[in-house]
Amino acid sequence: MTSITPEQARAYLNRWKRVREAEAGEFCASSMETRMRRLSVLVGSSSLFAKDPNRERGVAEVRGRWAIIRKALDV
């Protein structure tokens, strides 16, 4: 593996910061139709990925936490 200098590391991180800023600007400038189309593509592509075997357990944990919160707020 090639090592880099601290200056090179900072330059690398700064480039990626500019990329994130540019992407955020493009997203904000896009129309609601474009945003919804992109969201639809993402949701539609979920079948391309393997199912998480721990998902249901995680969902149950979150639901349990919300139940505790709701019970505490009813007091």
Secondary structure as GFF3:
##gff-version 3
##sequence-region A 1 75
A	DSSP	alpha_helix	6	29	.	.	.	ID=ss1
A	DSSP	alpha_helix	32	44	.	.	.	ID=ss2
A	DSSP	three_ten_helix	45	48	.	.	.	ID=ss3
A	DSSP	alpha_helix	55	74	.	.	.	ID=ss4
###
